């Protein structure tokens, strides 16, 4: 928006929302109504500190090239913006550079789209160097194809004396500089990916299973991470409060050690630029052994949000991973009679309240059982001088018994399948 605090003259910026609703949905999606989109757009504006003063739902057969919506609707918006003293108009669909320019010429206020609004939230939330790089990359990749401007007078006009311009236009220079910056950011993020891969390899070498928290934004993932691991991650009630991936050790009831990672929240039609730019963070999801899909079951549209997350997981090629559905925020429900039947809709599901730490023990038991499939029971004799293997058994597995003899040690334990080979010496 207009400034980093979304504040104008010490007051909240006044926002007008335009929800584009195609009579025949051009994306082939019918689960989200225009009214649902409107409510979520309001939440996004609030996350930026803005104030929605009015809105309009435009039902269209298809987009128009000039304004995206019809000229009559544009005239209507002009009038409503004048009455309400609107500072910014936000469209629910992505705008082309020419459409944005045409709309601003007519409405006389700043015009942005949903992707820009989400990018603005991400820019505010990013705190780490990695997070800021990922957001900047997404912003630049969104901006580059939308750069518009003039400058023909600065271009090479043709052959002959006096017709040779000074070279690149300002627009061409801007495009080149942005492209160069994008390349630098991609290279820097590649080093982040390499560092993360090295850390994951070290964890895998130790045999600790990896669990990743996924879910719609504001479903309660960070609160659950704090409860399960004793972490003190800052949590807030709002969209996209967590951008940076955070990994902590979780110790289960059988003393099994697990790496639990929090990730950026997903959203309905999450902009592709964000998925691409946050691949370094989202690799935690792709490399996880088990996913905890956290769902805010108190939200009236939680089923649609669940489906939206599944779509993103499919794009990340992670939809088929072993998954436990965590139906969170049951403390907000007026009635709980339908929870048992709701759990039956999922292969593995647990109803909890992360805020009140309700049913956390049940969740830990379901996690333990799910991870059991990743472990192999061993009953093996190793040389008496291989105390390192005894230590590995205690640190990374569940030990049933250790027996010492004159020339050997018998180890009975359940070990991560990736470490079993260490115990069978040639």
N, C-alpha and C positions, 0 to 999 in steps of 0.2 A: 504494500500500500504506500501511502505518501511518505511515511517516515517510519523509523524502526519501532516507535512506540504506538503507532496507529492512533495518534492523538493530534487534534487540531485545536489551537487556542484553548488548551487545557480541557477539551471536551472530547468525548468519543466521536470518531469519524462516523458520519451517517451513511449507511449503505442501503442500496436498492438491489434486490435480488431478482434475476430473470431466470426462470426455470424453463428450459426448452424440453418439450415433451412431444416426441414424434408419434403420430397416430399409428404408424407401422414402424416399430422401433428399428432403427437402422443398424443396431448392434445385435439384434436378435435376442435381446434380454427383456423379459417381461415381469421379473419378480419385483422390481422396484417401481413404485408409483411416483408420479410427479410430486405428490404430497410428501412422500418419504424423502425424496431428494431435497425438497424445500427444507424440511426439518434438519437434515444433516448439514445443508449449506448454512443454515442459521448457526449451528454449532461451530462450524468452521470460522464464521465471522466473529463469533464470541471468542474463539481461541486466539484471534488476532487483536482482541480488545475493541472491536467495532460494535456498532449498534444498528441492527436491521430496522429501518423505519417503514419500509414498504416492500412489497414483492409482487411479482406477476408470473403466472404460468402461461406460456405460449404454446399452444397445441398446433403442430405443423404437420403437413404432409411430407415436407422435406426442407432442407436448409436452402436459404437464398444466398446467392454469391456475394451480394453487396453488404448485407447487414447480418446474415445468418437467419434473422427473423424478418417478417414483413414490414414494409414502410409504415403501414398504419400503426403497428405495435410500437415502432420507434417514436412516432409522433406522440403516442400515448405516454411513453416513458418520459419524453421530454417534459410534458406537462406535469406529471407526477413528481419528477425530480425537482422541478421548480417550486412546487407547492411545499415539498418536504425539506427543501434545502439540502439535497443529497450531495455528498462529496464524491462517492464512488459507486459505480454500477458494476455488479459482478454477475457474469453469465455462468450457467451450470455446464455448458458445453465449451470445448476449446474453440477459440477464435483464431482465424488467420490474421496475419499482419494487416492486410488491406481492410478486413472487416472491422478490426479494432480501430483503425484510423478513421474509417468512415463513420463509425458510431460516435467516436469522440468529437468529430467535426459537427455532428448533429446534436448530440446531447450536451456538449460543452462541459463535461466532467470526465474524470478518469474512468476508463473502462478496462476491466480485467476479466479473466475467466477462472474457472475452478482450479485448474492446474496452477496458475499463478498464485491463487489464494493459498493452496496447500504448500507451495514452495516458500511462500512468505512465512507460514507457520514453522516450517522446517528451519528456515534461516534464523528465526528467533530462538528455536529450541537447541540448535547445535551449539555445543560447548567445547567438545574436543577438537583437536586439529584434524583428525580423520573425519569427524562429522561435518565440520565446516567445508572440507574439501569435497565431500560427497554432495553436499547441498549446492555448492558453487558449480560443480560439474553439471548437476541437473538443471540449474538455472541457465547456464550458458547453452546447453544442448537444446533447451526450450527456446531460447532467444534467437539463436543463429538463423534458423529458417524463417524467422519472422522479422528480420531486419529489413526496414524499408526506408527509403529516402531518395533525395534527388542528388544532383551533382554531375549532370551530363556536361556542364560547362567545364568541369575539371578532367574529363576523360579525353582519350586520344580521339580527336574529331575526324581524322582522315589524313590523306596525303597533301603535300603542298606547303608553301611557306606560310607561316603564321597559323597553321591549323593543328600543330602538335601541342597537346595539352601537357600539363606538368606531370602526368603519370596517373597513379591510382586515385580514384575518387575517395572521399572520406568514407563512404559506405564500404568500398572495397577494402580500405585499410582496417575498418572496424571488423569486417568479416575475417580478414586474415589474422588479426590480433586475437580475436575470440577463438578461431580455429587452433592457433598456436597454444593458447591458454588451455583449451580442452585437451590437447595432446599432452601438455605438461602434467595436468591433473590426472589424466589416465595413467601416465607413467608412475607418478607418485603413489597412486592408489594400487598399482600393481605391486609395488614394494610392500604396501600394507597387506595385500593378499598373500604375498610370500611369507611375511612375518607370521601372519595368522596360521598359514599352512604348517609352518615349522612348529609353532606352539601346539597345534592339533596333533601333529605327528608325535611330539614328545608325550602328549597325553595318551595317545593310542598305544605308544610303546609301553607305557605304564599299565595299560589295560583298563583304564577308567572309562566306563561307558559315558556317552555324551547325550544329554537330553536338552532339547530346545523348546522354549516357551514361544508359542505362536498364538495369534488371535487378532481380532479386530481392535483397533485403537480404543483405549479406555476400557478394556475388558477386565483389567486388574492383574496383568501379568507381573508388573514390578512388585505389587503388594504380595503376590504369591511367592515370588523369588525371595523377598525379605523374610516371609514366614518360614519357608522351607530351609533357608540357609543361614538365617540370623544376620543377613546383610542389612545395611541401612541406606538402601537406594532411596533417593527422594521420590515421593509419589505425590501426584496431584490429580484432582478430578477434572480431566480435560483431554482433548484430542492431542495425540502425538507428544506426550510429555517425555517419552524415552526415545532417543534416536541412536545413542551409542550402545553397541553390544556390550553386555556385562556377563562375565562367567564367574561362578562361585562353586565351591565344593559342597555337595549334599551328602550326608552320611545317613544311610537307611537304617532301619531297625535291626538288620542283621549285620551291621557295621560295614556294609558294602559302600564304597566311595564312588560317587557319581559327579560328573561335571554338568551343572545346570546353567544354561545360557538364556538371557533375556534378549529379545530382538525388537526392532522397530515395529510398531503396530501396523496392521494392514487396513485397507479401506476398500469400499465398493469402487470398482474401476480406478484402482490406484494408478496414477500416471506412470506410463512406461518409463519416462525419464528417471523417476525415482527408483524403480526396480533395477534399472540398468546401473545407476550411479551408486546404489547401496549394495551392489553384489558382494563387496568385501565383507559387509556386515551379514548379509543374508546367507553367505556360505556356511555360517554356523547352523542354519536350518538344513542345508543340503548335506552336511557332514554328520548330522545327528543320528544316533541309533534309534531314538524314540522321540516323538513329538508330544508335547502337552498342549492341546488346542483349547485355550481358555475362552469361554463364552460367557458374556454377561447375560445370564438367563432372565434377569429382571427387565431387560429392554424389550419393548413390544415387538420389535422387528428382529429379534435375535436369530431367528431361522434364516432370514435373508443375509444377515451379517455372517453367520456360519458359512453359508454358501459362497459369499464373497471371498472369504479366507481360503476356502477350498479351491477357488479359481486361481488365486495367487500361488497357492502351493503347487497346483498343476503346472503353472508357468515356470516354477522353480524346479520342476521334476521331482517333487518331494511328496506328492499326494499319496503315494502307496506305502510310505513309511509306517511302521507300527505307531499308532496314535491313540492316546488317551484323551477323551473329551472331558474337560473340566468345566462343569456347569456352575459358574461362580455367581456370587452376589445373591444367594438364596435368602440372605437376611433382609433383602428389600422386598421380598414377595409377601403379599397379603395372605395368600393361601398356598400351601405346599402339597395339597392332595394329589396333584397331577405329576409330581416329580418322579415317582417310580415308573409310571408309564412313559414319561419323557425320556428317562434313561434307556428304556427299551428300544428307542429309535437309533441308538448308536451301539456299535460293537463293544466298546469299553467306555463307560462313562461314570463319573463320580460327581455328586452334588456337594458343593462346599460354599463356605463364606470365608474367603481369605482375610477379610477385614476382621472378622470375629474368631478366626482360626477354628471354624466349625468343620468337622469331618476331615481334618487334615490327616489324622491317623489312617483313615480309610484310604485316602489318596496315596499315602506312602506305601500301604500294603499292595495296592493295585500296581504301583510303579515297580515294587519289588518283584511281583509275579511276572510282570511284562519283561523285566530285565533278566529273569531266570532263564529265558530262552536263549539269551546271549552267553550263558555260562555253561561250562562243561565240568562234570564231576571227575576228579582224578584220584587214583589210588596208586601211588608210585613210590619206588625206592630210589633215593639219590645218594651219592657219596657223602660220607660223614663230614667232609670238609666243605660241603656246599651250603653253608648257612645263609648265603645270599638268596637261595631259592626258598628257604624257610621264611626269610624276611619278605620276599615278594608275595608269598602265600598269605602272610598276615596283613600286608599293606593293601593288596589289590583283590584278595579273594575272601571267601568265607571258609575258615578252617574248621574241619570236623575233628581231626586229631593229628598230633605230631608225635611219633614214637622214635626214640633214639636207640640204636643198636651199636655193637662194636665197630662195624665198618660201614654202616649205612643209616639213613634216616627215612622213615616211612611217612609220607605226607598224604593225608586224605583231605580233600578240599574241593570247593566249587570255585573254578577260576574263569576269568574272561577267556573266551575261545581264542583271542589273539595271543594269549600268553601260554597256552597249554604246551606248545612246542618246546618251550624253555625247559620243561620238567622231564622230557623224554630225551635223555642224553644218549648220544651215539657211543 
